[in-house]
């Protein structure tokens, strides 16, 4: 019996083992994993990790291909895949695009592909043409450049292949892009396309840094030829770009969000060269007298008015060919370069698609490279002679069919004060399509009356420069926005008051008459409203001065602040041709020292400037708005203050609307103020008939 039992047990074990063998040892186990892991596996690719995407790995596994071997030699792997009938075009093309990028990443880690040179920021020291090696200046002779250029040559072929496969997937497979709207794979392939093009443009930079992308001149890169077609502006005088920076590689601190338009195309920042009339270190061109013939007004227009140099561009590279085979085997690309301000859609194979755009990157890069915030503090203390005279910066190429927003910052500030507002204007489709932004930078240590005069001439010159006849829509109904000291200046820019008699009332009548005959004196005390402005917004405006300017630490700072030498020279030079006697000259200089104090001193409630201008009247018929802060809580308006400017100083009768927001003096940075400014800007367009009225937005009475 024992023997029989033993045999039956062995038989049972054999049966179990045979069952396992027949099953192929396939055992499936399940366990929970975080949602983040599931989403990462589904959506990540070689662009963000060291492994291929799950979609590519799945295709390779199902056809018996090894991921590592395919990454090492994409061409051989794809040849094998092409022979598998079960692999459809979408799978083949998407896998191919990723494999070529994987190989590029692999090459970048090899010693041969490491640049032997120290690159400039966002640019390169390399120079060459096609496969011809040109040794850069100051390159040591012992450095062998051939391995590096060979690596670049291999990379360019890989990237061109990745681009071709991605493009064919997107537009030449059986399903159209709209039919794959919810496919994660389509998003991945679009990213492959963008990164392949970014890297190709970088290679063109590296092989010929003098190439201008915004020209029609073709560029040959190895076996591939790129034909560039710029669609940037109707202005044919727009210079060729000197530098293209990938918007995907930029990360900005200080911008809370990125304003983009989703669509097809690869996003760049195009940096235009400084014009011959705009030197790298601009001279200070003061306007002494607009009616004089000394050319100072023209000098100001040339040196102090800056056309936009940092522009958003979107590139679309289309391989030539009418079907998948022709596209994959071809070597020619048509590269369209678009200005996304002017183009919202593009056509590919006779079908219309939205054009991608990044509107934040050019603005952020401009602010980062100009460093105007630091310049503002240096100029306040009189330590900066380079940007003392006011300067005007256009943030996009002039468009005659868009209204202008003019922004004037406050004390010790710069255009960076407007980051939030500018960013929101760029992010609002209606505002972006109907407005262009001009930002004024000025030295806040200068007397306010002098800054008012200089800024008035600067803005007038800017309009005349872009629209000499004054017939364009852009030359009418601009919106002027000022914060703090900038709001004080803005009110005077929109006033026709003549302060000459009041300013000179304590001077001998005979001398007063001589002074009032001096054009330079007349111009600084006699206001003329800007005719191009149709609406104004005043934020935290110390129109009647502020006690803050008389506190001990502010008084101490006012003593440290000095007027720039170039301004003093301007005042002296303005009287040279007047044949004034010594007594009158002394009075002129005394007038400059008392009536034209430094900017912070002018903001005192007790200053001659405040006494002179506190009741200045805005021209009749100009709609204006007031926005101010209050950090005192629920108190009567007479007791409200933002910590620097009180409500009684900021209030102005006749405002279309008056908004009081909980907060401090930098109220222009708060979400509530931004929303109010957006409402006002939209309202302005509605009143002009530029856009249809929004029922939810009505003109709000002063509160």
C-alpha positions in Angstrom: 0.0 0.0 0.0 2.8 2.3 0.8 4.4 1.8 -2.6 1.1 2.4 -4.3 0.6 5.7 -2.4 4.1 6.9 -3.3 3.5 6.2 -7.0 0.2 8.1 -7.0 1.9 11.1 -5.3 4.6 11.2 -8.0 1.9 11.1 -10.7 0.1 14.0 -9.2 3.3 16.1 -9.0 4.1 15.3 -12.6 0.6 16.4 -13.6 1.0 19.8 -11.9 4.5 20.4 -13.4 3.1 19.5 -16.9 0.4 22.1 -16.4 2.9 24.7 -15.5 5.0 23.8 -18.5 2.1 24.0 -20.8 1.2 27.4 -19.5 4.7 28.7 -20.5 5.3 29.8 -16.9 3.1 32.9 -17.6 2.0 34.2 -14.2 0.2 37.6 -14.0 0.3 39.4 -10.7 -1.4 42.7 -9.9 -0.6 45.5 -7.4 -1.7 49.0 -6.8 0.5 51.9 -8.0 0.2 55.7 -7.6 -1.7 57.6 -10.3 1.4 59.7 -11.0 3.3 56.6 -12.0 0.5 55.5 -14.3 0.3 58.9 -16.0 4.1 59.1 -16.3 4.3 55.7 -17.9 1.6 56.7 -20.3 2.8 60.1 -21.3 6.5 60.4 -20.8 9.0 59.8 -23.5 12.8 60.0 -24.3 12.5 63.8 -24.1 12.0 63.7 -20.3 13.6 60.5 -19.2 16.3 58.1 -20.2 13.9 55.4 -21.4 11.8 55.3 -24.6 8.0 55.9 -24.3 5.7 53.0 -23.4 4.1 53.2 -26.8 7.5 52.7 -28.6 8.6 50.0 -26.2 5.3 48.2 -26.8 5.8 48.2 -30.6 9.4 47.0 -30.3 8.4 44.2 -27.8 5.6 43.0 -30.0 8.0 42.6 -33.0 10.9 41.1 -31.1 13.1 44.1 -31.2 15.4 45.1 -28.4 15.1 48.7 -27.2 18.8 49.2 -26.7 19.7 47.9 -30.1 17.1 50.1 -31.8 18.4 53.2 -29.9 21.9 52.3 -31.0 21.0 51.9 -34.7 17.6 53.3 -35.5 17.9 52.8 -39.3 18.5 49.1 -39.0 15.7 48.7 -36.5 13.2 50.6 -38.7 14.1 48.5 -41.7 13.1 45.4 -39.8 9.9 47.1 -38.5 8.9 48.0 -42.1 8.9 44.3 -42.9 6.3 43.5 -40.2 2.8 43.9 -41.9 1.1 44.3 -38.5 3.0 47.5 -37.8 0.8 50.3 -39.2 2.2 53.6 -40.5 1.3 55.5 -37.3 3.3 53.1 -35.2 6.2 52.9 -37.6 6.5 56.7 -38.0 6.1 57.6 -34.3 8.6 55.0 -33.2 11.1 56.2 -35.9 10.8 59.8 -34.7 11.6 58.9 -31.1 14.4 56.4 -31.9 16.3 59.1 -33.9 16.0 61.5 -31.0 17.1 58.8 -28.6 20.3 58.3 -30.7 20.9 62.1 -30.7 20.7 62.1 -26.9 23.1 59.2 -26.8 25.6 61.0 -28.9 25.5 64.1 -26.8 27.0 62.2 -23.9 30.0 61.0 -25.9 33.4 62.9 -25.6 33.5 63.5 -29.4 30.3 65.5 -29.2 31.3 67.8 -26.4 32.1 71.3 -27.6 35.7 72.2 -27.1 34.7 75.8 -26.9 33.1 78.0 -24.2 29.8 79.2 -25.8 28.4 82.6 -25.4 25.0 82.8 -23.7 22.3 81.6 -26.1 24.9 81.6 -28.9 28.1 79.9 -30.0 31.6 80.7 -31.0 31.6 78.0 -33.8 31.8 79.0 -37.4 31.6 76.9 -40.5 29.7 76.1 -43.7 28.2 72.7 -44.5 30.9 70.1 -44.0 33.8 72.5 -44.4 35.7 73.1 -41.1 36.6 76.7 -40.3 38.7 77.1 -37.2 37.2 79.8 -34.8 39.4 82.7 -33.8 41.6 82.1 -30.8 41.1 78.3 -31.0 44.3 76.5 -29.9 46.0 74.7 -32.8 46.3 71.4 -30.8 42.5 71.0 -30.6 41.3 68.6 -33.3 38.0 69.9 -34.5 37.2 67.0 -36.9 35.6 64.6 -34.4 33.4 67.3 -33.1 32.2 68.3 -36.6 31.7 64.7 -37.5 29.4 64.3 -34.5 27.5 67.4 -35.6 27.1 66.0 -39.0 25.7 62.7 -37.7 23.3 64.6 -35.4 22.0 66.7 -38.2 21.0 63.6 -40.2 19.4 62.0 -37.2 17.4 65.1 -36.4 16.3 65.6 -40.0 15.1 62.0 -40.0 13.2 62.5 -36.7 11.6 65.6 -38.1 10.5 63.8 -41.3 9.0 60.8 -39.4 7.1 63.1 -37.0 5.8 65.3 -39.8 4.6 62.3 -41.9 2.9 60.8 -38.8 1.1 64.1 -38.1 -0.2 64.9 -41.6 0.2 61.9 -44.0 -1.2 58.8 -42.2 -4.7 57.5 -42.7 -6.1 59.4 -39.8 -6.1 63.2 -39.7 -4.8 65.1 -36.7 -8.4 66.0 -35.7 -9.2 62.3 -35.5 -6.4 61.7 -33.0 -7.5 64.7 -30.8 -7.4 62.7 -27.6 -4.4 60.5 -28.4 -1.5 60.9 -26.0 0.7 59.6 -28.8 -0.1 62.6 -31.1 1.0 65.0 -28.3 4.3 63.1 -27.9 5.0 63.1 -31.6 4.3 66.8 -31.8 6.9 67.2 -29.1 9.4 65.1 -31.0 8.8 67.3 -34.0 9.4 70.5 -32.0 12.6 69.3 -30.3 14.0 68.0 -33.6 13.5 71.4 -35.2 14.9 73.2 -32.1 18.0 71.1 -32.3 18.4 71.5 -36.0 18.2 75.3 -35.7 20.8 75.1 -33.0 23.1 73.2 -35.3 22.6 75.8 -38.0 23.7 78.4 -35.4 26.7 76.3 -34.5 27.8 75.7 -38.1 27.3 79.3 -39.2 26.6 81.9 -36.6 26.4 84.6 -39.2 23.4 83.1 -40.9 20.2 85.3 -40.9 17.2 83.1 -40.5 14.8 85.8 -41.6 16.1 85.8 -45.1 15.1 83.8 -48.1 18.6 82.4 -48.6 18.6 78.5 -48.4 21.0 76.8 -46.0 22.7 73.5 -46.7 23.3 71.3 -43.7 25.0 68.0 -44.8 22.7 66.3 -47.3 19.8 68.5 -46.2 18.8 71.8 -47.6 16.6 74.2 -45.7 14.7 76.9 -47.6 13.6 79.7 -45.2 10.4 81.7 -45.9 9.9 84.5 -43.4 6.3 85.7 -42.8 7.1 88.1 -40.0 5.8 91.5 -40.9 4.4 93.6 -43.7 7.2 96.0 -42.9 9.9 95.0 -45.4 12.4 97.1 -43.5 12.4 94.7 -40.6 16.0 93.5 -40.2 17.1 89.9 -40.3 17.3 88.1 -37.0 20.8 87.7 -35.5 19.8 85.0 -32.9 17.0 82.5 -32.4 16.5 81.2 -28.9 14.2 78.2 -28.2 11.3 79.2 -26.0 11.2 75.7 -24.6 14.6 76.2 -23.0 13.7 79.4 -21.0 12.5 79.4 -17.4 11.7 82.8 -15.9 11.5 83.7 -12.3 9.1 86.6 -11.8 6.5 85.5 -14.4 3.8 83.6 -12.7 2.5 82.0 -15.8 3.4 81.6 -19.5 1.0 83.0 -22.1 0.9 80.6 -25.0 -1.3 79.7 -27.9 -1.6 76.0 -28.4 -1.2 74.8 -32.0 1.3 73.5 -34.5 4.8 74.9 -34.9 7.9 75.4 -32.9 8.3 78.4 -30.6 11.3 80.7 -30.6 12.4 84.1 -29.6 13.9 86.1 -32.5 16.4 88.7 -31.5 16.9 91.4 -34.0 20.1 93.4 -34.3 20.5 96.9 -32.9 19.9 99.4 -35.6 22.6 101.7 -36.8 20.7 104.5 -35.2 20.4 102.7 -31.9 23.9 102.1 -30.4 24.5 99.4 -27.8 25.3 102.1 -25.2 22.7 104.8 -26.1 23.7 108.4 -25.5 21.5 110.8 -23.6 19.6 113.0 -26.0 17.7 115.7 -24.2 15.2 117.9 -25.9 16.1 121.4 -25.0 13.5 123.2 -27.1 11.2 121.5 -29.6 11.1 124.6 -31.8 14.9 124.9 -31.9 16.9 123.9 -35.0 19.7 122.2 -33.1 18.5 118.7 -34.1 18.0 117.6 -30.5 14.5 116.3 -31.1 15.8 114.2 -34.0 18.6 112.9 -31.9 16.1 111.9 -29.2 14.1 110.0 -31.8 17.1 108.1 -33.0 18.7 107.3 -29.7 15.9 107.1 -27.1 13.1 105.3 -29.1 13.7 101.6 -29.3 11.9 99.4 -31.8 11.1 95.9 -30.6 14.1 93.6 -30.8 12.8 90.5 -28.9 10.0 89.0 -30.9 8.0 85.8 -30.7 8.3 83.6 -33.8 7.0 80.2 -34.7 8.7 77.9 -37.2 7.1 75.2 -39.3 9.4 72.9 -41.2 7.8 70.9 -44.0 9.7 68.2 -45.7 9.1 68.3 -49.4 7.1 65.3 -50.8 3.5 64.3 -51.6 3.4 61.0 -49.7 5.2 59.2 -46.9 7.8 57.6 -49.1 8.8 60.9 -50.7 8.9 62.6 -47.4 11.1 60.0 -45.8 13.5 59.8 -48.7 13.8 63.5 -49.5 16.4 66.0 -48.4 14.7 69.4 -48.8 12.7 71.3 -46.2 10.6 74.4 -46.5 10.8 76.3 -43.3 8.2 79.0 -42.7 8.9 81.6 -40.0 5.8 83.3 -38.7 5.0 86.3 -36.5 2.3 84.9 -34.3 0.9 88.5 -33.7 -0.1 88.6 -37.3 -0.8 84.9 -38.1 -3.1 82.8 -36.0 -3.5 79.9 -38.5 -1.4 78.1 -41.0 -2.1 75.7 -43.9 -0.6 72.3 -44.2 -1.6 70.1 -47.1 -4.5 72.5 -47.9 -5.9 72.2 -44.3 -5.9 74.9 -41.7 -4.4 74.5 -38.3 -3.9 76.9 -35.3 -0.4 78.3 -35.1 1.4 77.8 -31.8 2.9 80.8 -30.0 4.7 81.8 -26.8 4.1 85.5 -26.1 5.8 85.5 -22.7 9.3 84.4 -23.7 10.3 87.5 -25.7 9.1 89.9 -22.9 10.8 87.9 -20.2 14.1 87.6 -22.1 14.1 91.3 -22.9 13.6 92.2 -19.2 16.3 89.7 -18.1 18.9 91.0 -20.6 18.3 94.8 -20.2 18.3 94.7 -16.3 16.4 97.9 -16.2 15.5 97.4 -12.5 19.1 97.8 -11.3 19.6 100.7 -13.7 16.6 102.4 -12.1 18.2 102.4 -8.7 21.5 103.6 -10.0 19.9 106.4 -11.9 17.9 107.5 -8.9 21.1 108.1 -7.0 22.7 109.8 -10.0 25.2 107.0 -10.5 24.0 106.1 -14.0 24.7 108.4 -16.9 23.8 105.8 -19.6 20.0 105.9 -19.3 19.3 109.3 -17.8 17.2 110.8 -20.5 13.8 109.1 -20.9 13.7 106.1 -23.3 10.7 104.5 -24.9 10.5 100.8 -25.6 8.1 99.2 -28.1 7.4 95.6 -27.1 6.3 94.4 -30.5 6.9 95.7 -34.1 4.8 98.7 -34.7 1.3 97.9 -36.0 -0.7 100.8 -37.5 -3.9 99.0 -36.8 -3.5 98.5 -33.1 -4.1 101.0 -30.3 -1.2 102.0 -28.1 -0.9 101.5 -24.4 1.7 103.9 -22.9 3.0 102.9 -19.4 4.9 105.3 -17.2 6.4 103.8 -14.0 7.0 105.4 -10.6 9.8 106.4 -8.3 12.9 104.2 -8.3 11.2 101.9 -10.7 11.4 100.7 -14.3 9.3 98.9 -16.9 9.5 95.9 -14.7 6.8 97.5 -12.5 4.4 96.6 -15.3 5.3 92.9 -15.6 1.9 91.6 -14.3 -0.2 94.0 -16.4 1.9 93.5 -19.6 1.8 89.8 -19.1 -2.0 89.8 -18.7 -2.4 92.0 -21.8 -0.4 89.5 -23.8 -2.5 86.7 -22.3 -5.9 88.2 -23.1 -6.7 87.4 -26.7 -8.9 90.5 -27.2 -6.4 92.9 -25.7 -3.4 91.3 -27.5 -5.1 91.6 -30.9 -6.1 95.3 -30.4 -3.3 96.8 -28.3 0.5 97.3 -28.6 2.5 98.3 -25.5 5.0 101.1 -25.3 6.9 101.4 -22.0 8.7 104.6 -20.9 11.8 104.4 -18.8 13.0 107.6 -17.1 15.4 108.6 -14.3 13.3 109.4 -11.3 15.9 111.6 -9.7 15.2 114.2 -12.4 12.8 117.1 -11.6 9.2 116.0 -12.4 8.6 119.1 -14.6 11.7 118.3 -16.6 10.7 114.6 -16.9 7.2 115.7 -18.0 8.7 117.8 -20.8 11.2 115.2 -22.0 8.6 112.3 -21.9 6.1 114.5 -23.8 8.6 115.1 -26.5 9.6 111.4 -26.5 6.1 110.2 -27.0 5.4 112.7 -29.7 8.6 111.8 -31.5 7.7 108.1 -31.3 4.3 108.6 -33.0 5.9 110.8 -35.7 8.6 108.2 -36.3 6.2 105.4 -37.0 3.4 107.4 -38.5 4.7 110.7 -39.9 1.3 111.7 -41.4 -0.6 110.7 -38.2 -3.3 108.9 -40.2 -3.1 105.4 -38.6 -5.5 104.0 -36.1 -2.5 103.6 -33.7 -2.0 107.4 -33.6 -5.5 107.9 -32.1 -7.1 107.1 -28.8 -4.0 105.7 -27.0 -4.4 104.7 -23.4 -1.9 106.4 -20.9 -1.3 104.5 -17.7 0.8 106.0 -14.9 1.8 104.7 -11.4 2.9 106.8 -8.5 5.3 109.5 -9.8 4.4 108.2 -13.3 0.7 109.0 -12.6 1.7 112.6 -11.6 3.6 112.9 -14.9 0.6 111.4 -16.8 -1.8 114.0 -15.4 0.5 116.8 -16.6 0.9 115.1 -20.0 -2.8 115.5 -20.4 -3.1 119.1 -19.2 -3.1 122.4 -21.0 -2.2 124.4 -17.9 0.3 127.3 -18.1 2.3 127.6 -14.8 4.7 130.3 -16.0 3.0 133.2 -14.2 2.5 131.3 -11.0 6.1 129.9 -11.0 7.6 133.3 -11.6 5.3 135.5 -9.6 8.0 136.4 -7.0 10.5 137.6 -9.6 11.1 141.2 -10.8 8.5 141.9 -13.5 11.1 143.0 -16.0 13.2 139.9 -15.4 10.1 137.8 -15.5 9.3 139.1 -18.9 12.7 138.1 -20.2 12.4 134.6 -18.6 9.0 134.0 -20.2 10.5 134.8 -23.6 13.0 132.0 -23.3 11.6 129.0 -25.2 13.3 126.5 -22.8 11.5 128.1 -19.8 8.2 128.3 -21.6 8.3 124.7 -22.6 8.8 123.4 -19.1 6.1 125.5 -17.4 3.5 125.5 -20.2 1.6 122.2 -20.6 0.3 120.8 -23.9 -1.8 117.7 -23.8 -0.8 114.7 -25.9 -3.2 114.7 -28.9 -2.8 110.9 -29.5 -4.1 109.9 -26.0 -7.9 109.1 -25.7 -8.1 107.7 -22.1 -5.9 107.8 -19.0 -5.6 105.6 -15.9 -3.9 106.9 -12.7 -2.7 104.4 -10.1 -1.6 105.4 -6.6 -1.1 108.9 -7.7 0.3 111.5 -5.2 -1.2 114.4 -7.0 -1.1 116.6 -3.9 2.2 115.2 -2.6 2.9 112.8 0.2 4.1 113.0 3.8 6.3 110.1 3.1 8.7 112.4 1.2 9.3 114.4 4.4 10.1 111.6 6.7 13.7 111.6 8.1 15.0 108.7 6.1 13.4 110.0 2.9 14.9 113.5 3.5 18.3 111.9 4.0 18.0 110.0 0.8 17.0 113.2 -1.0 20.3 114.7 0.1 22.2 111.8 -1.4 20.4 112.0 -4.7 22.1 114.2 -7.2 21.1 115.5 -10.6 23.1 114.0 -13.5 25.8 116.1 -15.1 24.2 115.8 -18.5 21.0 117.5 -17.2 22.9 120.4 -15.7 24.7 120.9 -19.0 21.4 121.0 -20.8 20.0 123.7 -18.5 23.2 125.8 -19.0 23.3 125.3 -22.7 19.6 126.3 -23.1 20.4 129.9 -22.1 23.6 130.4 -24.1 22.0 132.0 -27.2 19.6 134.2 -25.2 21.9 137.2 -24.6 20.8 137.4 -20.9 22.4 139.8 -18.4 24.2 138.4 -15.4 21.2 139.1 -13.0 18.8 137.1 -15.3 21.3 134.3 -15.7 21.6 134.0 -11.9 17.8 133.9 -11.6 17.6 131.2 -14.3 20.0 129.0 -12.3 18.2 129.8 -9.0 15.0 128.9 -10.7 16.5 125.5 -11.8 17.6 124.9 -8.2 14.2 125.7 -6.5 11.4 125.0 -9.0 13.3 122.1 -10.5 14.3 120.0 -7.5 15.1 116.3 -7.7 12.2 113.9 -8.3 11.7 112.6 -4.7 11.9 116.2 -3.4 9.1 117.2 -5.8 6.8 114.6 -4.2 6.8 116.4 -0.9 3.5 118.1 0.1 5.6 121.2 0.9 7.6 121.3 -2.4 7.3 124.2 -4.8 6.3 121.6 -7.5 3.3 120.3 -5.5 2.2 123.9 -4.7 2.5 124.7 -8.3 0.7 121.7 -9.9 -1.7 120.2 -7.3 -4.7 121.8 -8.9 -3.7 121.1 -12.5 -6.7 120.4 -14.7 -7.0 117.5 -17.1 -8.3 118.5 -20.6 -12.0 118.5 -21.0 -13.6 115.4 -22.5 -10.8 113.0 -21.6 -12.2 109.9 -19.8 -9.9 108.9 -16.9 -9.9 106.4 -14.1 -8.4 106.3 -10.7 -7.1 103.1 -8.9 -5.7 103.3 -5.4 -4.8 101.1 -2.5 -5.9 101.2 1.1 -4.2 99.3 3.9 -6.2 100.9 6.8 -9.3 98.7 6.6 -12.8 100.0 6.9 -12.2 103.7 7.6 -13.5 106.9 6.1 -12.0 107.8 2.8 -10.3 110.8 4.3 -8.2 108.4 6.5 -7.4 105.9 3.7 -3.8 105.4 2.6 -1.7 102.8 0.9 1.1 103.6 3.3 2.7 106.2 1.0 -0.2 108.0 -0.8 -3.3 109.1 1.0 -6.8 109.0 -0.6 -7.2 112.8 -0.4 -3.9 113.2 -2.4 -4.9 110.5 -5.0 -8.6 111.4 -5.5 -9.4 113.5 -8.6 -12.9 114.8 -9.3 -14.5 113.8 -12.6 -13.1 110.3 -12.9 -15.2 107.8 -14.9 -14.5 105.3 -12.2 -12.6 105.2 -9.0 -11.5 101.8 -7.6 -10.1 101.4 -4.0 -8.4 98.1 -3.5 -7.1 96.6 -0.3 -3.3 96.7 -0.5 -0.2 98.8 -0.4 1.4 101.3 -2.8 2.5 98.8 -5.5 -1.2 98.3 -6.3 -0.5 97.7 -10.0 0.8 94.2 -9.2 -2.3 93.0 -7.4 -4.8 90.7 -9.2 -7.7 93.0 -8.4 -6.0 96.0 -10.0 -5.0 93.9 -13.0 -8.6 92.9 -13.5 -9.7 96.5 -13.2 -7.2 97.6 -15.8 -8.2 94.8 -18.2 -11.9 96.0 -17.7 -10.9 99.5 -18.5 -8.9 98.5 -21.6 -11.7 96.4 -22.9 -14.2 99.2 -22.2 -12.0 101.6 -24.2 -12.2 99.3 -27.2 -16.0 99.0 -26.9 -16.5 102.8 -26.7 -14.4 103.2 -29.9 -16.3 100.4 -31.7 -13.2 98.3 -32.1 -14.9 95.3 -30.4 -18.5 94.3 -29.6 -19.8 95.4 -26.1 -19.5 92.9 -23.3 -22.9 93.0 -21.4 -21.1 92.3 -18.1 -18.9 95.4 -18.4 -20.5 98.8 -18.0 -18.9 102.1 -17.2 -18.8 102.2 -13.4 -19.6 105.4 -11.6 -17.0 106.8 -9.2 -17.3 105.2 -5.8 
